[in-house]
Every structure is written in structure tokens, then in C-alpha cells.
Amino acid sequence: MPSKETEKQYSELRKRHKLPEFREIDNEFEISDLEETNFLLRAIVRRIAEKLDFYSTMLEEILQPDTSNLYAMHEIRYFNENEKKQMYELYTKLMNFNRQSIEVSLSRNEREEADFVGSMFNEWKNLRQDLLKYAKKMRASWKTEADIKEDLGYLG
């Protein structure tokens, strides 16, 4: 159940900055459980940044796997070069938003925070669909019979 104070505070910000509906942004970024704060937009930017960090790291582990990371070494084999290229393009979009969130958090400017939240929300649905496609393929890689010698080949 969303905090009534958070929803009320967001509603006021929404009127000033043309932000998305509370229910929509809450559904995507789970802002209803944020602690009460005098700086709600900053808290939303931080919440978005957490998501960006998580998903960019997920892609990074496939794009540049560490050989000591068994699951990445397994999953990377299931992506062709074209998919890796598209994944990198998605990664660059996430990193651009990630770095923008850092800029915005340092600026301490409500207008910039609101612009970031609005633009990120508008892009998020497409980004989420692309991420879902890759997450499904990563999971599906575990349904195929794996060759332990290939996965563990670097051990000896």
C-alpha cells in the first residue's frame, strides 16, 4: 500500500513538472515504499539509478565475462555476435542514463531531477522489453544440456 504522504508529495511534483502518473511510475520503479523525505525526486532518481546499476551489471557480465564467473561463461555461449552487438547498444543506453543520474544527483536541481525521471520513464518500457528478451535467453541457456568440460575447461 503506497504511503499517502509520498503519493501526495508526488502529486504536487507532478503538477509542477509534468511527471508520469503515480501508479505508472510506482509500477515501474516501486517508489511507494520510499522513506518519507523532503527530497522525493532525489529519492526517485536514486531508485532508478539502483535499477540501472543492476541491469547494466547483468549485461556487462555477459559482454565482458570474467573467466572465474561460471554462469557468465556458460551463458555467453548462447548469444551470437549480432545479439552481443545489440546487447552492447542496450548497455550504452543504460550507462548513459546511469551517468545522467549521477549528474542529476550532483546538480541538486529539481527541474533536472524531474526531467531525468520523465525521460527515463518514457524510455524504460522499451529498455525493459529488451532486457527481458536477454534475461529469458540467459535462463533458457540453463535448460539445455551443458558440457561441463566446456564450462570448466579453463580449470585444467
Secondary structure, 3 states (H helix, E strand, C coil): CCCHHHHHHHHHHHHHHCCCCHHHHHHHHCHHHCCCCCCHHHHHHHHHHHHHHHHHHHHHHHHCCCCCCHHHHHHHCCCCHHHHHHHHHHHHHHHHHHHHHHHHHHHCCHHHHHHHHHHHHHHHHHHHHHHHHHHHHHHHHCCCCCCHHHHCHHHC
